[in-house]
Amino acid sequence: MEKIEIYTNKNCPYCKRIKEELTKNNINFNNKDTTEYRGEWEEIAGLTKMPTVPTVNINSEYLVPGRDFGSPENLINIIKSFKNSKYDYTRQTLERVKTLNYNMG
Protein backbone atom coordinates (compact mmCIF):
# COMPACT_ATOMS: atom_id res chain seq x y z
CA MET A 1 0.00 0.00 0.00
CA GLU A 2 1.11 3.54 -0.71
CA LYS A 3 2.16 5.98 2.02
CA ILE A 4 -0.89 8.11 2.85
CA GLU A 5 -1.03 11.27 4.94
CA ILE A 6 -4.20 13.20 5.56
CA TYR A 7 -4.27 16.82 6.68
CA THR A 8 -7.32 17.59 8.80
CA ASN A 9 -8.55 19.81 11.59
CA LYS A 10 -10.42 18.87 14.73
CA ASN A 11 -13.63 20.76 13.89
CA CYS A 12 -14.14 19.34 10.39
CA PRO A 13 -16.99 16.79 10.16
CA TYR A 14 -15.98 15.90 6.58
CA CYS A 15 -12.45 15.10 7.81
CA LYS A 16 -13.94 12.80 10.44
CA ARG A 17 -16.05 11.05 7.80
CA ILE A 18 -13.06 10.58 5.48
CA LYS A 19 -10.95 9.10 8.30
CA GLU A 20 -13.80 6.74 9.23
CA GLU A 21 -14.06 5.54 5.60
CA LEU A 22 -10.30 5.03 5.36
CA THR A 23 -10.34 2.99 8.57
CA LYS A 24 -13.43 1.01 7.46
CA ASN A 25 -11.62 0.13 4.21
CA ASN A 26 -8.45 -0.94 6.06
CA ILE A 27 -6.40 1.87 4.51
CA ASN A 28 -3.55 2.89 6.78
CA PHE A 29 -2.92 6.60 7.02
CA ASN A 30 -1.05 9.12 9.10
CA ASN A 31 -3.33 11.92 10.31
CA LYS A 32 -1.75 15.38 10.53
CA ASP A 33 -3.75 18.08 12.26
CA THR A 34 -3.21 21.40 10.50
CA THR A 35 -2.67 23.24 13.81
CA GLU A 36 0.05 20.83 14.94
CA TYR A 37 1.74 20.74 11.52
CA ARG A 38 1.11 24.40 10.71
CA GLY A 39 4.31 25.07 8.75
CA GLU A 40 3.94 21.90 6.70
CA TRP A 41 0.25 22.66 6.06
CA GLU A 42 1.02 26.22 4.94
CA GLU A 43 3.53 24.87 2.39
CA ILE A 44 0.94 22.43 1.00
CA ALA A 45 -1.79 25.09 0.89
CA GLY A 46 0.67 27.37 -0.91
CA LEU A 47 1.47 24.65 -3.43
CA THR A 48 -2.10 23.62 -4.19
CA LYS A 49 -3.56 27.13 -3.72
CA MET A 50 -6.48 25.35 -2.03
CA PRO A 51 -6.26 25.49 1.77
CA THR A 52 -9.03 22.92 2.10
CA VAL A 53 -9.23 19.97 4.46
CA PRO A 54 -9.10 17.06 4.26
CA THR A 55 -6.16 17.17 1.88
CA VAL A 56 -4.63 13.77 1.17
CA ASN A 57 -1.00 13.13 0.23
CA ILE A 58 -0.21 9.88 -1.57
CA ASN A 59 3.48 9.62 -2.43
CA SER A 60 3.72 13.42 -2.90
CA GLU A 61 0.53 13.59 -5.00
CA TYR A 62 -1.97 15.90 -3.30
CA LEU A 63 -5.71 15.22 -3.49
CA VAL A 64 -7.97 18.09 -2.52
CA PRO A 65 -11.74 17.76 -1.95
CA GLY A 66 -13.80 19.33 -4.70
CA ARG A 67 -10.84 19.40 -7.06
CA ASP A 68 -9.72 15.77 -7.00
CA PHE A 69 -12.50 13.89 -5.21
CA GLY A 70 -16.15 14.54 -4.58
CA SER A 71 -17.02 12.08 -1.84
CA PRO A 72 -15.38 9.72 0.64
CA GLU A 73 -16.27 6.80 -1.64
CA ASN A 74 -14.65 8.54 -4.61
CA LEU A 75 -11.47 9.10 -2.56
CA ILE A 76 -11.39 5.45 -1.48
CA ASN A 77 -11.62 4.35 -5.12
CA ILE A 78 -8.80 6.72 -6.10
CA ILE A 79 -6.59 5.43 -3.28
CA LYS A 80 -7.29 1.78 -4.05
CA SER A 81 -6.39 2.24 -7.72
CA PHE A 82 -3.49 4.67 -7.19
CA LYS A 83 -0.25 3.90 -9.00
CA ASN A 84 2.77 6.11 -9.51
CA SER A 85 2.94 7.28 -13.10
CA LYS A 86 5.65 6.02 -15.42
CA TYR A 87 5.49 9.38 -17.20
CA ASP A 88 7.55 12.38 -16.19
CA TYR A 89 5.98 15.41 -14.60
CA THR A 90 6.02 17.46 -17.81
CA ARG A 91 4.01 14.83 -19.68
CA GLN A 92 1.55 14.45 -16.82
CA THR A 93 1.08 18.21 -16.68
CA LEU A 94 0.41 18.40 -20.43
CA GLU A 95 -2.29 15.72 -20.14
CA ARG A 96 -3.87 17.50 -17.17
CA VAL A 97 -3.98 20.77 -19.11
CA LYS A 98 -5.63 18.97 -22.04
CA THR A 99 -8.25 17.55 -19.68
CA LEU A 100 -8.81 20.93 -18.08
CA ASN A 101 -9.25 22.59 -21.47
CA TYR A 102 -11.66 19.87 -22.56
CA ASN A 103 -13.75 20.23 -19.39
CA MET A 104 -13.85 24.01 -19.72
CA GLY A 105 -15.09 23.69 -23.30
Legacy VTK file of the C-alpha trace (Angstrom):
# vtk DataFile Version 3.0
C-alpha trace
ASCII
DATASET POLYDATA
POINTS 105 float
0.000 0.000 0.000
1.113 3.536 -0.713
2.160 5.983 2.023
-0.888 8.114 2.850
-1.027 11.267 4.943
-4.204 13.204 5.556
-4.271 16.823 6.681
-7.321 17.588 8.804
-8.545 19.813 11.590
-10.422 18.868 14.726
-13.632 20.764 13.893
-14.138 19.343 10.395
-16.994 16.790 10.162
-15.978 15.902 6.581
-12.452 15.104 7.814
-13.945 12.799 10.442
-16.054 11.050 7.801
-13.057 10.576 5.476
-10.951 9.103 8.300
-13.798 6.744 9.232
-14.057 5.544 5.603
-10.299 5.027 5.360
-10.343 2.991 8.573
-13.428 1.015 7.459
-11.622 0.134 4.213
-8.453 -0.936 6.061
-6.399 1.866 4.506
-3.549 2.892 6.781
-2.915 6.604 7.020
-1.048 9.124 9.104
-3.330 11.924 10.309
-1.747 15.380 10.528
-3.746 18.076 12.261
-3.206 21.403 10.503
-2.666 23.237 13.809
0.047 20.825 14.945
1.735 20.735 11.517
1.106 24.398 10.712
4.314 25.069 8.747
3.936 21.903 6.696
0.253 22.655 6.061
1.024 26.220 4.936
3.528 24.871 2.393
0.945 22.432 1.000
-1.787 25.085 0.890
0.671 27.367 -0.914
1.471 24.652 -3.431
-2.100 23.621 -4.187
-3.564 27.129 -3.715
-6.481 25.353 -2.033
-6.264 25.494 1.770
-9.030 22.921 2.103
-9.234 19.967 4.461
-9.102 17.061 4.263
-6.158 17.174 1.879
-4.632 13.767 1.172
-0.999 13.130 0.230
-0.213 9.876 -1.568
3.480 9.615 -2.425
3.718 13.416 -2.897
0.530 13.593 -5.000
-1.966 15.897 -3.302
-5.706 15.217 -3.485
-7.972 18.089 -2.518
-11.736 17.762 -1.950
-13.804 19.332 -4.700
-10.845 19.400 -7.055
-9.721 15.772 -7.002
-12.500 13.886 -5.213
-16.148 14.542 -4.577
-17.018 12.082 -1.838
-15.379 9.724 0.637
-16.268 6.795 -1.641
-14.650 8.541 -4.605
-11.474 9.104 -2.562
-11.392 5.454 -1.478
-11.616 4.346 -5.118
-8.799 6.716 -6.098
-6.587 5.432 -3.284
-7.293 1.781 -4.052
-6.394 2.235 -7.718
-3.487 4.667 -7.191
-0.247 3.904 -9.005
2.766 6.115 -9.505
2.939 7.277 -13.102
5.652 6.016 -15.416
5.489 9.375 -17.200
7.550 12.380 -16.194
5.980 15.413 -14.595
6.020 17.462 -17.806
4.006 14.834 -19.682
1.548 14.447 -16.818
1.078 18.211 -16.685
0.411 18.396 -20.426
-2.292 15.719 -20.138
-3.872 17.499 -17.167
-3.984 20.771 -19.109
-5.631 18.974 -22.036
-8.251 17.551 -19.677
-8.813 20.930 -18.077
-9.250 22.589 -21.472
-11.661 19.865 -22.560
-13.748 20.228 -19.395
-13.850 24.010 -19.718
-15.093 23.686 -23.303
LINES 1 106
105 0 1 2 3 4 5 6 7 8 9 10 11 12 13 14 15 16 17 18 19 20 21 22 23 24 25 26 27 28 29 30 31 32 33 34 35 36 37 38 39 40 41 42 43 44 45 46 47 48 49 50 51 52 53 54 55 56 57 58 59 60 61 62 63 64 65 66 67 68 69 70 71 72 73 74 75 76 77 78 79 80 81 82 83 84 85 86 87 88 89 90 91 92 93 94 95 96 97 98 99 100 101 102 103 104
